[in-house]
C-alpha cells in the first residue's frame, strides 16, 4: 500500500433494524450513501466538463479525469467536512470493492479490442517505429531518472525507475481511443499508429511483467519460488483456452446471424471474467491477469464483441468506471507537491515525451514519410489515457509511489492528452492526401484507353444495378474497364477497422461477401479480356468510411467512383456519400436505382434506354463523356436532350465554347449511329424544364444528369424549392428523385472531379509503405 496513507479496517455488526433508518447521530454511520454521492458527483462533473470541452473535440479521458480531480483533496475534497463525508473509511471499502469489479470488466473489454494477428500483418515500418518508440524513451528516461534524483536530492528509491518505465509506455487502447475520437481510425496514419502501438505495447507490457517477476523473485529469495509462481498461471490459462473459449464459440453458433446474444450468455461470460479474476487472486497473481487473458482468448466474432460492448460496457462506463475515478481523485493532493517534486516529474515527463517523439519522427523520416505526418504519428504515440491512469494508480498502491508524484503524473497525463489532441487536429488532415494532382476524369481518359472504376456497395441489393451500369459502360478490347468493388460495412463497436482483399481463390466465408464477390467475378468471366475485377471489403466508422474510398482511388488511379444512393439511406450513410462527393480525387456518380436495374437488362434481347439531360457546365460535359462510352454498346439506345434557354443571357464565353465543342464532338462521333439521337428543347424558365422532364422520364430505363449547374441558369429559375435531400443529387437529380415527380427511371448523377492541383506527387514511396498490407 501507499506508504503515505493508512488503511483503516472497519468491522460492524449487521443490525437489520438499523439498516432502514435514514438518520443517525454519526454522519459516517451509513456506508453506502457516500458511495452513491461520490458516483453521482463524479458523473455529473464528468458530464459538465464533457459539455465544456465539446467544441475542442477532446477525447473522453480528459473530462473523466477532470471529474476525479474535481473531488480530490486538491479541490472539493480540500474542505474538511466534504472530505470527511466523501472519503469516510466505511464508504472507501465499498468503493474499492466496486472499483475492483469495474477494473475486471474494463480490462476484459479493453483486451477484446486487441487483435494479435495485426502484429503479423503490420509492415516493417510499424515494427521499427513500435520498437523505437519503446526502447529509446525507456532507456534514456530510466538513466535520467537516476541522475535527476541525485540532482534534486529527493528521498526516492525504486519508485523513480517505476515512474520512468510507466511514463515511457505506449498503450494500444489509448491510441485506439484518440484515433476514434479524432475520426482517424481507418486513415492511413491511423492504421500505422494502431500497428505501431500494438508492437510497442506488447514489448512495454512484457517488460513491465518481467520487472514485476524480478521484484517478486527478489522478495522470495529463490529461483525455485519464481518458477513455481509462473507455473501456477498455466492451469488458469488452460481453463480459459480449453473450456471458456469453446463455450463462447458454442454461444456464437447458437445465436442466429444478425441477432444479439441471449441475456443468459452475457451473464455467463460476465461470470467467467469475475472467476478469472478470482483465480488470479488465489494463485498469488494480480486479479487483472485472468480477465486480460480471457479477453484475448475471446473468439474474434463481431456479433459477440458488439453484444459484450453494449451490454457490459454500458453498465461499466456509467457506474463502475466512476468508482475508479473517485479512487484516482482520492489519491491526488497537489498541496503536498513541492517545487522539487514538480520539477523532477516534469523534467522526466519532458525527456520521455521528447525522446519518444524524436525516435518516432526520425524513424518515419528515414522511411520517407512526410514530416507533418511523422510529427502527427509521434504525438499520437505520446498521448496518455485511461490505461496510463490505471498504471499510475497501480504504482501508487503497490509500488509505494509518493502522493506528490502520483498527483503530478495524473494531471500531466490529462494535460498531455489535451495538447496532443489539439496539435494532431491542426497538423494532420487525411483529405490533404486526396488533393487531385492531375485530371482523373472520364473526359480526360479517352475512348481508346482503359477506364478505372471504383464501385461502392452499401448493401447486397446494390450488386445487380451496379453490374448493369458497368456493362452499359461498354467494355471492349480497345477500351476495357478495371473495376475495384468496395463493399462498405459499418465498423462494429469493439472491433478494429479492417480492409480485406478478396482473392478469387480465397473468398471470405461470410455468405453475403461470397455472394457479392462471386457476382462480380462472374461478370468478369462473362467479359473475359474486357473487364478485370478486384473485390474488397472495408469495415470502418461512418465518419471516416470515405477515407478507404479515396485511398483506393489514389492507389488505382481511378477516373470514376460509382456510389449507390437511396432515399431511405440513414443520415450517416448519406454523410458518407457527401464526403465522397467533396473529397474524392476523381469524378463521382451517384446511382439512384428505381428497381428497373435489378434485372440484367443488357443480356439477351433486352435493351436499355438511356437519356442524357444536358444544360451545360463541367458536370454535364463529364456526363456526356460517359454517355459517349455507352453509345457504342449494341443494346443501348441513347438520347441526348439539350435544354436551351429562349432568352440567351450574357454567360461565360469560355464555358459556352466548351459546351459547344463537347456537343459537336459527340454528334460527330455518333453521326452514323441509328441508336443515338440528339435533341434540343427550348425552355423559358424552370417550370418548362420540370414539365419537359416529367413528360419523358418514364420512357427511359436510365437518365443521366450532371450534379452542379450555374444557379443563375434560366433553365433552373424557380427550382430551388424542390430540394428535399440538401441537394446531394443537384437540382435536376433531386427533382427527378422526388416522390412528387413519380419518375420510374433510374438516375445517374455525375460530378466531375472537384479540383485539380497541377504539381508532381511527392513521396510515392511513403504511399506504398502505408498500403503495403493491402
Secondary structure, DSSP 8 states (H G I E B T S, - for coil): --TT-----------HHHHT-S--SSTT--SHHHHHHHHHHHHHHHHHHHHHHGGGT--HHHHHHHHHHHTSTTTGGGSHHHHHHHT-HHHHHHHHHHHHHHHHHHHHHHHHT--THHHHHS-HHHHHHHHHHHHHHHHHHHHHHHHHHHHHT----THHHHHHHHTT---HHHHHHHHHHTT-TTSHHHHHHHHHHHHHHHHHHHHHHHHHHHHHHHHHTSHHHHHHHHHHHHHHHHHIIIIIHHHHHHHHHHS-TTS---HHHHHHHHHHHHHHHHHHHHTTS-THHHHHHHHHHS---HHHHHHHHHHHHHHIIIIIHHHHHHHHHHT--GGG--HHHHHHHHHHHHHHHHHHHHHHHHHHHHTT--HHHHHHHHHHHT---HHHHHHHHHHHHHS---HHHHHHHHHHHHHHHHHHHHHHHHH--GGGGG--SS--SHHHH-TTS-EEEEEEESSGGGHHHHHHHHHHT---SSS-EEEEEEEEEE--TTS--EEEEEBTTB--S-HHHHHHHHHHHHHHHHTTTTEEEEEEEEEE-GGGHHHHHHHHHHHHT-SEEEEE--TT--HHHHHHHHHHHHH-SSEEEEEE--STTSS-TTSTT--EEEEEEE--SHHHHHHHHHHHHHTT-TTEEEEEEEEEESS-----HHHHHHHHHHHHHHHHHTTT-TTEEEEEEEESSHHHHHHHHHHHGGG-SEEEEES---TT-GGGTT-GGG-SSTTTTHHHHHHHTSGGG---SEEEEEE--S----S----HHHHHHHTTT-
